[in-house]
Amino acid sequence: MDKKRILIANRGEIAIRIMNACKELGLDYAVVYTVQDSKSMHVRKAVEEKGSGAAYRISNYKDPNEIFSVADHAGAHAIHPGYGFFSENFRFARRAALRNRPIIFIGPRWEVIRDLGSKINTKRIAKKLRIPVIPGSDEPLYSEIEAEALAEKLFYKQKKDGIEKPSILVKASAGGGGMGIEEVTHLDTFRQIYRRIQNYAKRQFGDEGVLIEQCMRDYHHLEVQLLCSQHKEIVHFGTRNCTIQSTGRQKRVEAAPGFDPDYTDYPFDARKVLNRMVKYSVQLASKVNYDNVGTWEWIVTRDGQPYLLEVNTRIQVENEVSARISRISKHKTPVNLIKEQIRVAFGERLKYRQKHISFRGTSIELRIVAEDVKRGFAPWCGKITRFYFPEKPWVRLYSQVPQDEPYEIPTEYDPNLALAIIWGRNTEQARERARDFLARADIQGEDSRGEPIVTNLEYLMDRLDDVLKF
């Protein structure tokens, strides 16, 4: 990888983490930014480390033509999309591979992104492998009679299983991000809701296909972190728990491992459930010849039944929660998954096997956001005048917010301010360290009306008691 240059096609804290990984690997890099992000620390860091020629201003992070134009001008050998934006866009990855000047897309092959990017297709593959998925349709339904028959079957199954308040979800099959979803609690209202979702789907997505699924309520949201190479090598870096989320299903507190029976009791054999999820995830990755970093998302119900939700074919915000507790062989330092992701994207083999990976302690990630939790997690906009967090050997903080000058939060993007990853020898110590970190944090600022800044620091403190508990 000597003298290779990577274009980092993202912003904020993930851009900074990719820059750090490049630096440790001895790689050159360039970044992009919009005018709204001109004061971001990812721009300042790039200029300080590589000079002004390492930062390219663009009009939009989502314009593929701009990204490829910058990549060519910068002489980049690869593009790292981070998360969001183009990270799971198979057309972008395909264009990178097939253009006249091919460029490495740091992620899975475009065919894998395409095939696993469809929840329907992922569910279909999983069912063939006898991997448990949420009961319901595994292809779009266009017939009202067929859909109602499946809905009746799902209601009957839930009643048979002793569920007191059975319900199902009607989803636009082409939707995403929570759009086009309604719950049905009584079968006699199904047709009305089905028609409403079908009309919405046709209007918004040009496809009136609808999915029917059992509605799951009492569950935890877990993830399995995998790393795969182009040489059919597969390892996992354990599990993490992402159950604590906002009302809009945005993660706010994550922890690894996914369950900790040494810390709290579960109504099932937690270690057995985690092992099943890992086994199933590796099985699916092997089936599709997965070849980069990926996350297998699961829900686990109170009876200990795991169900595969989807596969995220990218590096995730919370990747370091898993990395922080992972060690390779006798190395004392935690794994850096972004470094490993870059290595395998350049075709390198893994230098270790699963038997060389061990896990130590518990890590907790806190997503610090300018938002009003009491108003449905509404985003806050304004200027930050003080941004202080304590420096401790057991915490890693990533943020695009400068600490030495005022910072105007761009209204064009989510008001995420920082990520803090805290490690402890066990869950109790990690939780107490997280409390100490939050108690010492100090964020000040005001909006255009002079009202003080609103953040979720208090909310995060309150939710620490719920970490890893069912």
Steps between C-alpha positions, in 0.01 A plus 500: 500500500806727483432850365130427448261792542144476629223751441281520810152569363333587828500755781524549875621240746506207257725699265734563794508132593581403140776762491650353819487151348672618182771668704567182699516297178740747339249598232442842351149645495282789386164618633195678365283759669212734429489868586284416802780276630787742441556531878482127563796337670531244223593784263740665743671170577548421130654841430728481806624151417506504119479864389224700336508276192357214704160665553264540203186709525195353332138609476341175618623181668237308302613600150685200350639704212667740741644218708651322200628828357680577826634144517655537156641845573645379830651190340314277745538124472195432718187664640390444858127585525477478882138439596190656343533684169645248247603228746219261400438629148581208269475724192775726635716198587435349156594826328825511699591150384396530134601856404788570259722580797391234752523596863472276806177536694577429865210272572363171367472423129216689336316173429496420873377849588222462243393156616509566875375857469155354438345386828268280299787324325698467824197341665459260208866388519477464879189282479671267253779460756242443777610817677207638705336815365195694617185308395335655197536544126838471330386662178278800411128430504272663244181301561272618781350154541842336524618765747193461721544123506856540624389760757238258634762226525736729696225605742409135557862405567544777758184399686616139495836612647319673787561860391232710672490788252596362159573742219670518163683763300404599147802647319567653162753254357692776322508723808764551764596706803163439664301637205180329389438280805175454694400262775185287486360386835168354377450292189179684405701822444760328282353575157464871570862531618629275222339721234635815665858367505470368146385840372776674696761261361385557143504880551835524678702216351327408175452144627183394680655181640428443869665282766318340793694417818426404857545801731770432760479695827700366792846453353861615497679625189836326458770501234776263394819659365671309220817555300549303178777508243508449124663162572185355663632555851239584765541610861264664745560760768214398722166663564366834619171623640332800335162489676504853649366716217308821443133503407613515137697176543835684504758330719617697802681252730676184387694240695718197432464213557134466398400331827694464825365221725775578755343845547126430487254212469320412175188286450703278264850359455670819379827341392318236297291766323808710416680195363202415278490852358872494422474156339208609280673825401818322394292245309327771296825689439658182366202432274529837320884514506496818707833684468523801734371636830131433561239501775230239542204656685276288724218528747476263797162453665443435870483126442851506356404463134727692259368631168719641223392851396748607233865529400677838501767487230712782644702611797258616768511792741527255789774278354744600772270374776584150378859584410570644846451164673677295230863392505699309238740243642701655782470859380416732787334762280141462373421421139454787253225379268540789256864405449398138446228611258752695291746212497249246367370750243853514356495121470709408804447174683407496865805444718305303760217253548204491737702307759738796525222745598409545865264734684569707806266711712197710401478812286221757483448756226315825568366699206502863608244699302357852504138399538200558725406160638185640661374614159537167324877533450452816291834630365646818653671761287733776615858585594720305739725723710653239735560135425685314773535132583740342749803315364537154650700195391178297488306732268534581132321806369435578135351833395506751219428784747808718577575565867690825449248712309120541463330254269173545313314171466416451129124475456547291187614192695405307812612688814732222617773659709723218621547131564650379825614138533564399861669177607495317831630169635135399541157647433466659842830686467420609143164634617654693791769645276233611255319675786820677603568606141151648453506675840820683404393593146421864432328622183387861480342707225188683390258521212402807296258609775760479772353182648758257646610190313301180544679163486428140593767475773241462777310240299817297450571512873149378580520209256826356633306295754331318209819394322495127415194436721200322352 
